[in-house]
Amino acid sequence: MIPILPGGVELMRRWNKENIVNNKEHDEVFRAAGISRELVWIQHLPQGDFAIASYETNDPEQSIRAIATSNKSWAAKFREHLKQAHGLDITQSYMQLNELVVNWKG
C-alpha cells in the first residue's frame, strides 16, 4: 500500500492502459523478476488515495531488487512512473516488506 500523489490516479490509469495491458516488455521484466501475477487497486480513503499492489512471487525481496536494478528500458520507465505517481524511488529506498500480523481462517 502506498499513497498516490495529487494527480497520480489519472497518471496510474493512463500508465496502465499504455504500459501494462498487452505489453510484452512489461511481461518480460516482471517474469524475469519472478513475478507471475500483478494486481493493483486504487483505494479512496478520507486520508487520500492509495495504491494497493499485490505481486505473486516466491521471493518478494528479490523481485523488487530485480526491477530496481534492471537495465531494461521498460523497467526504467516503471521506476520513473513510481516516482511520479507515488514519490517512490525503489533504486534509493529499501522497501520493507509487509509484516503479517493476522492470519485468521474460519
KAVENFEN-V312168 format. One line per field, one symbol per residue. ss: DSSP state (@ for helix, = for strand, . for the rest). phi: phi as a letter, one per 40 degrees, with the letter a starting at -180 (. if undefined). psi: psi as a letter, one per 30 degrees, with the letter a starting at -180 (. if undefined). A space follows every 10 residues. Layout:
BEGIN
ss: ???
phi: ???
psi: ???
END
This chain:
BEGIN
ss: .==....@@@ @@@@@@@@@. ...@@@@@@@ @@..====== =====..=== =======..@ @@@@@@@@@. ..@@@@@@@@ @@@@@@.... .......... ......
phi: .acbcdgccc ccccdcccbb cfbccddccc cccgcbabbb bbbcbdchcb cbbbbcacad ccccccccbc cccccccccc cccccbgbbc cbbcccccbc bbbcac
psi: kklklkffee eeeeeeeffe khjeeeeeee effgkfkkkk lkkjlffakk kjkkkjlfie eeeeeeeffk gkeeeeeeee eeeeffgkjf ffkkjklkkk fkikk.
END
